[in-house]
Amino acid sequence: MEHEAVLYEVVYASVVSLMMVLTTVTLHYWTLASLSALLKRRKDFRGEILLVVIAMFFAHMVEISLYAWVYQLLDRSDTYMSIGGAVDGSFIDHLYFSAACYTSLGLGDLYPVGTLRLMAGVEALNGLILITWSASFAFLVMQRRWRF
């Protein structure tokens, strides 16, 4: 029976991870598409790179917060999904853990337990992709607009 419970947790964590990837990639796409449309309309906007960086930072914080919310929902110490370490169960702990995963910082004072490890790994890969996507977008904006 325990093997079936673990298998259920793995499938559950995989489905939740996939849903989070789809949600964050969609959110990021719409953020960058909206920025692109705004920059096309306002060709003389001087603070455009500042706007791009602030908007992307905000999008990343929303994405990290979404993961933190899901971690908080899934973090149950009596199951195979939890966060270990000095956790008091607050949203701030889950937000900190999510930021460490998303940015691949991986400090280690908080750590995933059981099948939550799968989701933490997926978040790290997702964060890497979204951060590099943002950097590429910012580079293209600077390259197009900041010609010497």
C-alpha positions in Angstrom: 0.0 0.0 0.0 2.9 2.4 0.8 4.3 1.9 -2.7 0.9 3.0 -4.2 0.9 6.1 -2.0 4.4 7.1 -3.2 3.4 6.5 -6.8 0.3 8.7 -6.3 2.5 11.4 -4.8 4.9 11.3 -7.8 2.1 11.5 -10.3 0.5 14.3 -8.3 3.7 16.3 -8.0 4.4 15.8 -11.8 0.9 17.0 -12.8 1.2 20.0 -10.4 4.7 20.8 -11.8 3.4 20.7 -15.4 0.6 23.0 -14.5 3.0 25.4 -12.9 5.3 25.4 -15.9 2.4 26.0 -18.2 1.1 28.8 -16.0 4.4 30.6 -15.5 5.5 30.3 -19.2 2.1 31.7 -20.3 2.3 34.5 -17.8 5.9 35.3 -18.9 4.9 35.2 -22.6 2.0 37.6 -22.0 4.3 39.9 -20.1 6.9 40.0 -22.8 4.3 40.3 -25.6 2.7 43.2 -23.8 6.0 44.9 -23.3 6.9 44.4 -27.0 3.5 45.9 -28.1 4.0 48.8 -25.8 7.5 49.5 -27.1 6.3 49.3 -30.7 3.7 52.0 -30.0 6.1 54.3 -28.1 9.1 54.5 -30.3 10.5 57.6 -28.5 10.2 56.3 -25.0 13.6 57.0 -23.3 13.1 54.8 -20.2 12.2 51.7 -22.1 14.9 49.4 -20.7 14.1 50.5 -17.2 10.4 49.7 -17.9 11.4 46.3 -19.3 13.6 45.4 -16.4 11.0 46.4 -13.8 8.2 44.6 -15.6 10.3 41.4 -16.0 11.3 41.6 -12.3 7.6 42.0 -11.3 6.7 39.0 -13.5 9.4 36.9 -11.9 8.2 37.8 -8.4 4.6 36.9 -9.4 5.9 33.5 -10.7 7.9 32.9 -7.6 4.9 33.8 -5.5 2.7 31.4 -7.4 5.1 28.5 -6.7 5.3 29.6 -3.1 1.5 29.4 -2.8 1.5 25.9 -4.3 4.3 24.9 -1.9 2.3 26.1 1.0 -0.8 24.2 -0.2 1.3 21.0 -0.7 3.5 21.3 2.4 2.1 18.7 4.8 4.5 17.1 7.2 2.5 13.9 7.5 2.9 13.1 3.8 5.6 12.6 1.3 5.5 16.2 0.4 7.0 18.8 2.7 9.7 21.4 3.2 12.3 20.6 5.9 14.5 22.8 7.9 13.6 25.8 10.1 10.1 26.2 8.6 7.3 27.6 10.6 4.7 27.1 7.9 4.4 30.8 7.0 4.0 32.1 3.4 7.3 33.9 3.8 9.1 30.6 4.4 7.6 29.2 1.3 8.3 32.4 -0.7 11.9 32.2 0.4 12.2 28.5 -0.5 10.6 29.2 -3.9 12.9 32.1 -4.6 15.9 29.9 -3.8 14.6 27.2 -6.1 13.5 29.5 -9.0 16.9 31.3 -9.1 18.8 28.1 -8.6 20.4 29.7 -5.5 19.8 26.6 -3.4 21.0 27.7 0.0 20.0 24.5 1.7 18.7 25.9 5.0 15.2 24.9 3.7 14.9 21.8 1.6 12.2 19.7 -0.1 11.3 16.4 1.3 9.8 13.4 -0.6 8.2 14.0 -3.9 8.3 17.8 -3.4 11.9 17.4 -4.5 10.6 16.8 -8.0 8.6 20.0 -8.0 11.6 22.0 -6.6 13.8 20.6 -9.4 11.2 21.5 -12.0 10.9 25.0 -10.6 14.7 25.5 -10.9 14.6 24.5 -14.5 11.6 26.6 -15.1 13.2 29.6 -13.5 16.4 29.2 -15.4 14.5 29.2 -18.7 12.3 32.2 -17.8 15.3 34.2 -16.5 17.3 33.6 -19.6 14.2 34.4 -21.7 14.0 37.8 -19.9 17.7 38.4 -20.4 17.4 37.7 -24.1 14.4 40.0 -24.4 16.3 42.8 -22.6 19.3 42.3 -24.8 17.2 42.5 -27.9 15.5 45.7 -26.7 18.9 47.3 -25.9 20.4 46.1 -29.2 17.5 47.6 -31.2 17.2 50.9 -29.3 20.7 51.7 -28.0 22.7 51.9 -31.2 25.7 54.1 -31.1 
